[in-house]
Amino acid sequence: MSDNLHDESHRMQNRSTKEILMQQRAHVFWFYGLSGSGKSTLATALEKKLTMQGFKTKILDGDNIRGGLNSDLGFSDADRSENIRRIAHVARLFQEAGLVTICSFITPKRELRQLVHEVVGEGNVDFVYTKASYETCAERDVHGLYAKAKAGKLKQFTGKDSAFEEPGEGDADWVIDTDRLSEQDAMMLLHRRMVDIIEFPSAITL
């Protein structure tokens, strides 16, 4: 860190105080998977359901971030890593503000998921892998990206030109098979697990 930078976080209201005031546990849920695997659909549906229950949430999604904060980045390996690094720091800031933060990004490499884990911190993030085959995602082709990739109009496309690494043996990620589960069943399963983590003991007050 530069000698000209001075961290003032010790003078700010801490996360524990924010959690008590909001009556929820701050946490990051990081959805990842191929384009069209259902990660954004599930993330937005869950955010809506949690918000309607009174939880304070923030969602971060790939297209929105790429169009604003990270509009200067391309899709090289170095740019993909920087994209995820920045987002992880933003997610950590939202978490420190006491929010339940739901992220939806392809995050194709295990080393990128490890980077998120290191930035957000041990015990502060759960990864949700929305598993779907390339063929299924190509059939869905919600945004027409697979058709463009097939026609050679989209380079470095994840799953075709650029590799996607599934979670390794022993990884603690939640795996949601959207080839097999309906959107409703997947959402119900995830919702129960998320609420177990973010629900706050009502007896704790300032």
SVG drawing of the C-alpha trace seen along z (x, -y; Angstrom):
<svg xmlns="http://www.w3.org/2000/svg" viewBox="-42 -11 47 46">
<polyline fill="none" stroke="black" stroke-width="0.4" points="0.0,0.0 1.3,-3.5 2.6,-5.6 0.2,-8.3 -2.9,-6.1 -4.3,-5.9 -7.0,-3.4 -9.8,-5.0 -11.9,-1.8 -11.1,-1.7 -13.1,-4.9 -16.2,-3.7 -19.2,-1.8 -18.3,1.9 -20.1,4.7 -21.5,6.2 -23.3,3.0 -24.8,2.9 -26.0,6.5 -27.7,5.8 -29.4,2.7 -30.5,4.6 -31.3,7.8 -29.5,10.0 -26.2,11.7 -24.2,10.1 -23.0,12.6 -21.9,13.0 -23.4,15.6 -21.5,16.0 -23.3,17.6 -21.2,18.9 -21.6,21.0 -21.8,20.9 -23.8,18.2 -27.4,19.4 -26.9,21.9 -29.5,20.0 -27.3,18.1 -28.7,14.7 -32.3,16.0 -31.9,17.6 -29.9,14.8 -32.6,12.1 -35.5,14.4 -33.8,15.0 -33.0,11.4 -36.6,10.5 -37.9,13.2 -35.4,12.2 -36.2,8.5 -39.9,9.2 -39.1,11.0 -37.4,7.9 -33.8,8.7 -31.6,5.9 -29.8,7.1 -27.7,6.0 -27.2,7.9 -24.2,7.6 -24.5,9.0 -21.9,9.5 -23.5,7.4 -24.3,4.4 -20.7,4.4 -19.2,4.8 -21.2,1.8 -20.1,-0.5 -17.4,0.1 -15.4,2.5 -16.2,1.1 -12.4,0.6 -11.8,4.4 -11.8,6.9 -11.9,10.7 -8.2,11.7 -7.1,13.9 -5.6,10.8 -8.8,8.7 -11.0,11.5 -8.9,11.7 -9.1,8.0 -12.8,8.0 -13.3,10.6 -10.9,8.9 -12.7,5.6 -16.1,7.2 -14.9,9.2 -13.8,6.0 -17.1,4.3 -18.9,7.4 -16.8,7.1 -17.7,3.4 -21.4,4.2 -21.0,7.0 -19.2,4.7 -22.2,2.4 -24.3,5.3 -26.0,6.3 -26.7,9.7 -24.8,9.6 -25.7,11.8 -23.2,12.0 -23.7,13.5 -20.6,14.0 -19.4,16.7 -16.1,16.9 -14.8,19.8 -11.5,20.6 -10.9,22.2 -8.1,19.6 -10.7,16.8 -13.0,18.4 -10.0,18.7 -9.3,15.0 -12.9,14.2 -12.5,16.3 -9.3,14.6 -10.7,11.0 -14.1,11.6 -12.7,13.7 -13.0,17.1 -16.6,17.9 -18.0,14.8 -18.8,16.3 -20.6,19.3 -20.2,20.3 -23.2,21.6 -22.4,23.4 -25.3,23.5 -24.4,26.6 -25.7,27.0 -24.1,28.5 -22.8,26.4 -25.5,28.0 -28.3,27.0 -27.1,23.5 -26.8,23.2 -30.4,24.4 -31.6,21.8 -29.3,19.1 -31.2,16.3 -29.0,13.5 -28.1,15.0 -24.5,15.4 -24.1,19.0 -25.4,18.3 -22.8,15.5 -20.0,17.8 -21.0,20.6 -20.9,18.1 -17.4,16.9 -18.7,13.5 -17.8,13.8 -14.2,14.6 -12.9,16.1 -16.4,17.4 -16.4,19.4 -17.1,23.1 -16.0,22.9 -12.8,20.9 -12.1,20.3 -12.2,23.1 -14.7,23.4 -13.4,25.3 -16.0,27.1 -15.5,27.2 -12.8,29.7 -13.0,32.7 -13.7,31.7 -14.7,28.1 -17.4,26.9 -19.5,25.2 -23.2,25.6 -24.0,27.4 -27.4,26.7 -28.0,28.8 -30.3,26.7 -30.4,29.5 -32.3,31.5 -34.0,29.1 -36.8,26.7 -36.2,23.0 -38.8,23.2 -37.3,26.3 -33.8,24.8 -34.9,21.5 -36.7,23.2 -33.6,25.3 -31.3,22.3 -33.6,20.1 -33.7,22.4 -29.9,22.7 -29.5,18.9 -32.0,18.0 -30.2,20.5 -27.1,18.4 -28.4,14.8 -31.2,15.2 -30.4,13.2 -30.9,14.2 -33.7,11.8 -32.4,11.7 -29.3,9.8 -29.6,6.0 -27.3,3.0"/>
</svg>
